[in-house]
Amino acid sequence: MDEAKNNLRALNCETILIDGKLTELKRKPAITKADLKDLYTYLQKKYKNSLSIVSFHDFVRASIEIYYQRYHEILLAVSKGKSRKVAGEIIKNKKQTFDRTITWSWNFFSNRERASWN
């Protein structure tokens, strides 16, 4: 968790940790897909302009955080006895999931930001 906090600091998004919408969501007994979609939209709108990606290293740092989030989702599912389901999803959607993650990461950052990495 310290590494994630350090990455948020380095990417100028540390305030996400105390964001009221995220805190509110963490208190809910059950989180729906609609909740996650709303949170994604909210966070992207709120933090996109403050996210500081000034180098390819920063892009990699942000992408690794996305990857680890999915990894922890998988571990949680396995711990809840859903390993067969997760294994099926991973095998069936391996390329699609990887492509979606990379595409999302790339699209999240504007062309202007990517151009400044050179």
C-alpha positions as CSV (number, residue, x, y, z in Angstrom):
1,M,0.0,0.0,0.0
2,D,2.9,2.4,0.7
3,E,4.1,2.0,-2.9
4,A,0.6,2.8,-4.2
5,K,0.5,5.9,-2.0
6,N,4.0,6.9,-3.2
7,N,2.9,6.5,-6.8
8,L,-0.2,8.6,-6.2
9,R,2.0,11.3,-4.7
10,A,4.5,11.1,-7.6
11,L,1.6,11.4,-10.1
12,N,0.0,14.3,-8.2
13,C,-3.1,12.4,-7.2
14,E,-2.5,11.9,-3.5
15,T,-5.8,13.5,-2.5
16,I,-7.7,10.6,-4.1
17,L,-7.0,8.7,-0.8
18,I,-9.2,11.1,1.1
19,D,-11.8,11.7,-1.6
20,G,-15.3,11.7,-0.1
21,K,-16.8,9.7,-3.0
22,L,-14.3,7.0,-2.6
23,T,-14.6,7.0,1.2
24,E,-18.4,6.8,0.8
25,L,-18.1,3.8,-1.5
26,K,-15.7,2.0,0.8
27,R,-18.4,2.1,3.5
28,K,-21.1,0.4,1.4
29,P,-21.8,-3.2,2.4
30,A,-21.9,-4.2,-1.3
31,I,-20.5,-2.5,-4.3
32,T,-22.3,-2.9,-7.7
33,K,-20.9,-2.7,-11.2
34,A,-22.9,0.5,-11.5
35,D,-21.1,1.9,-8.5
36,L,-17.8,1.1,-10.0
37,K,-18.7,2.7,-13.3
38,D,-19.9,5.8,-11.6
39,L,-16.7,5.9,-9.5
40,Y,-14.6,5.5,-12.6
41,T,-16.3,8.3,-14.4
42,Y,-16.1,10.6,-11.4
43,L,-12.4,9.9,-10.7
44,Q,-11.5,10.3,-14.3
45,K,-13.2,13.7,-14.5
46,K,-11.9,14.9,-11.2
47,Y,-8.3,13.7,-11.4
48,K,-7.5,13.7,-15.1
49,N,-6.2,17.3,-15.1
50,S,-4.2,16.9,-12.0
51,L,-2.6,13.6,-13.0
52,S,1.0,14.4,-13.7
53,I,2.4,12.2,-16.4
54,V,5.6,13.9,-17.6
55,S,7.6,10.9,-18.7
56,F,7.4,7.4,-20.0
57,H,8.4,6.3,-16.6
58,D,5.3,7.9,-15.1
59,F,3.2,6.2,-17.7
60,V,4.6,2.9,-16.7
61,R,4.1,3.7,-13.0
62,A,0.4,4.4,-13.6
63,S,0.0,1.3,-15.8
64,I,1.5,-0.9,-13.2
65,E,-0.9,0.4,-10.6
66,I,-3.8,-0.6,-13.0
67,Y,-2.3,-4.0,-13.4
68,Y,-1.9,-4.6,-9.7
69,Q,-5.5,-3.6,-9.1
70,R,-6.6,-6.4,-11.4
71,Y,-4.2,-8.8,-9.7
72,H,-5.7,-8.0,-6.3
73,E,-9.2,-8.5,-7.7
74,I,-8.1,-11.9,-8.8
75,L,-6.6,-12.8,-5.4
76,L,-9.8,-11.7,-3.7
77,A,-11.9,-13.8,-6.0
78,V,-9.7,-16.8,-5.4
79,S,-9.9,-16.3,-1.6
80,K,-13.7,-16.4,-1.9
81,G,-13.6,-19.8,-3.6
82,K,-14.1,-18.4,-7.1
83,S,-10.9,-19.7,-8.6
84,R,-12.5,-21.7,-11.4
85,K,-14.5,-18.7,-12.5
86,V,-11.5,-16.4,-12.4
87,A,-9.3,-19.0,-14.2
88,G,-12.0,-19.2,-17.0
89,E,-12.1,-15.4,-17.3
90,I,-8.3,-15.1,-17.5
91,I,-7.9,-17.9,-20.1
92,K,-10.9,-16.8,-22.1
93,N,-10.1,-13.1,-22.0
94,K,-6.3,-13.0,-21.6
95,K,-5.6,-11.0,-24.7
96,Q,-8.7,-9.0,-24.5
97,T,-8.1,-7.9,-20.9
98,F,-4.5,-7.0,-21.6
99,D,-5.5,-5.0,-24.7
100,R,-8.3,-3.3,-22.8
101,T,-5.9,-2.3,-19.9
102,I,-3.2,-0.9,-22.3
103,T,-5.8,0.8,-24.5
104,W,-7.5,2.4,-21.4
105,S,-4.1,3.5,-20.1
106,W,-3.1,5.0,-23.4
107,N,-6.4,6.7,-24.0
108,F,-6.5,8.1,-20.5
109,F,-3.5,10.3,-21.2
110,S,-4.0,13.0,-23.8
111,N,-1.9,13.2,-27.0
112,R,-0.3,16.4,-25.6
113,E,0.9,14.5,-22.5
114,R,2.2,11.6,-24.6
115,A,4.0,14.0,-26.9
116,S,5.9,15.5,-24.0
117,W,7.5,12.1,-23.2
118,N,9.9,12.4,-26.1
